[in-house]
Amino acid sequence: MQSHPMLRHYTTRSAAIAAAAAFLPFNSLKSTISITPFSSSSAAMKPTITTAQQPSSVVSNLTLSLSSATPPNCFSAAASFNSELADSSLLVVVSFYKFADFPDHANFRNPIKRLCEELRVSGGIILAPEGINGSICGTREAVERVLEFIQSDERLKGLRQIESPVTPEDEAIHHGHTSKSPVGAGEDAPFRWDHVRVKLKKEIVSLGMPSVSPTEKVGTYISPKEWNELISDPNTVVIDVRNSYETRIGKFKGAVDPCTTAFREFPTWVEDNFQLAGTDSLPSQEVPENKISKSQEDTEGCKSPPRVAMYCTGGIRCEKASSYLLSKGFKEVYHLRGGILKYLEEVPQSESLWEGECFVFDKRVSVDHGLAQGTFKLCYGCKQPVSDADMDSPKYEYGVSCPYCFSTKSEEEKERARARQRQFEVWGVIGGPDKGRRPTQSTNEPQSDSSPQMSKSV
């Protein structure tokens, strides 16, 4: 049973009365039921009936029936209402992307930002000539409306999406992002929980090669259920396309780690480890012996590179990377559809070849099989995942440093981080209540002639 939205702020008893009364024949209800919101006064919590006549017997019987020992159908209506209210307040996170020919992407920025703000949807979205990439959080209804709006453009239909449930607490401010941090680098899911960011960039995932286009050529998609068989084949070289701070906490068994710190380093790694012209070889990194077969040794001097299977968090980097490898002459290039997240969602742990946890670009930090919350936390000094053991290190200081960034930060940088952390502890946001914005100037205060110039320099 659908309850009227106006009933959502009232008592369960009152909501039940109104919901049940809605089913009464119109002619049998001559009086008007006025429902009062919650109040500290017990009398204010009771529905009041205003009419020139006495309330009809139908309404009297309705009120009496609510107090009877046998629960009538109206309580089912109230239960349904409470269930609907609870479901509507649940939050979801949806990561999405789509490569498309999108030269007028800048025109999309303001409409999508306004819609997200109106619906209280937070997160980050990147728009570029090659498509859209984002991760947003909100109620299911709000998120679905945003996704519908995006796909109203024919070029963006068929978004690749991955959904994860979250708790309301997860919408707390995820503070401390900087343009130099992994989280702020625009890879997979740009995220900040306290507001929505819609950025215009040259690429939706930064390979540093806008000419590489997955819309023109892309590798072969492999479903999570078929992935185990492919990567277990000794003729397949498995490459983790993610960065070192991600691979450190988990990867597929036997995968090659390029040890990159940013996705734009991947082409250089390929050129350094594969002979793209003439003789082709396997990566010079440590590749498990079971990954080097006699058939591969016999291919020395051939022009065909080895069979490659790639994976990343959600699939977007693999689309770009597979397109790049194909442009360099690789013939057999496969990548995991939906990335690690889809694999962890669909493949039972008992059958899984995944080892460790998967780093994600939001407040969850990491997830495990079934997309369950992981055990890692985030160092707000460098935006890298840290374990409980890392946090026991004398180099770890909450909001300032961890074993992975302690030696790279100057004392001045650490002191700035401490000041930032103090701001967050006092105000709940970085930069105080104005969050880095200029305080609104009172209309009674005179403005100097230099104010326009000052505003430009800020």
TAZIKA-V329767 format. One record per pair of residues at least 12 apart in sequence whose C-alpha atoms are under 7 Angstrom apart, sorted by the first residue. I is the first residue (numbers start at 1). J is the second residue. Records with the same first field share a line. If there is no record, write none. Layout:
I=J  J
//
This chain:
1=77  80
3=19  81
9=37
10=36  37  38
11=37  38
12=78
14=35  47
15=78
16=74  75  77  78
19=74  77
20=74
28=58
29=56
30=56
31=49  50  51  55
32=49  50  51
33=48  49  50
34=47  48  49
35=47  48
88=139
89=139
90=139  167
91=137  138  139  140  165  166  167  168
92=137  138  139  140  163  164  165  166
93=135  136  137  138  163  164  165  166
94=135  136  137  161  162  163  164
95=134  135  136  161  162  163  189
96=133  134  135  159  160  161  162
97=132  133  134  159  160  161
98=131  132  133  156  159  160
99=130  131  132  214  215
100=130  131  155  156  215
101=129  130  131
102=128  129  130  131
103=129
105=127  128  129
106=200
109=198
113=198
116=146  196
119=142
120=138
121=136  137  138  142  143  196
122=136  137  138  193  194  195  196
123=135  136  137  191  192  193  195  196  197
124=136  190  191  192  196  197  198
125=190  197  198  199
126=198  199  200  201  204
127=199  200  201  204
128=200  201  202  203  204
129=202  203
130=203  204
131=204
132=204
133=204
134=189  190
135=189  190  191
170=363
171=193
172=193  194
173=193  194
174=192  193  194  363
175=430
176=380
181=382  383
182=383
183=361  383
186=205
187=205
188=314  316
189=361
190=361
191=361  362
205=317
206=263  264
207=263  264
208=264
212=320  323  324
213=320  323
214=319  320  323
217=323
218=319  322  323
219=319  322  323  333  334  335
220=333  334  335
221=334  335  336  337
222=334  335  336  337
223=336  337
224=336  337  342  343  346  347
225=347
227=336
228=353
231=309
234=290  291  292  293
235=291  292  293  307
236=291  307  308  309
237=291  307  308  309
238=255  256  308  309  310
239=255  256  257  309  310  311
240=255  256  257  310  311  312
241=310  311  312  318
242=263  312
243=259  260  261  262  263
244=259  260  261
245=384
246=359
249=356  357  358
250=355  356  357  358
251=354  355  356
252=353  354  355
253=353  354  355
254=288
256=287
276=328
278=301  303
279=300  301  302  303
280=300  301  302  303  304  305
281=300  305
304=330  331
305=330  331
307=332  333
308=332  333  334
309=333  334  335
310=334  335  336
311=335  336  339  340
312=339  340
313=339  340  341
314=338  339  340  341
315=336  337  338  339
318=335
344=368  369  370  371
345=369  370  371
349=369
357=374
365=377  378  385
375=387
379=399  401  402
380=399  400
381=399  400  401  417
382=405
390=403
399=417  418  421
400=414  417  418
//
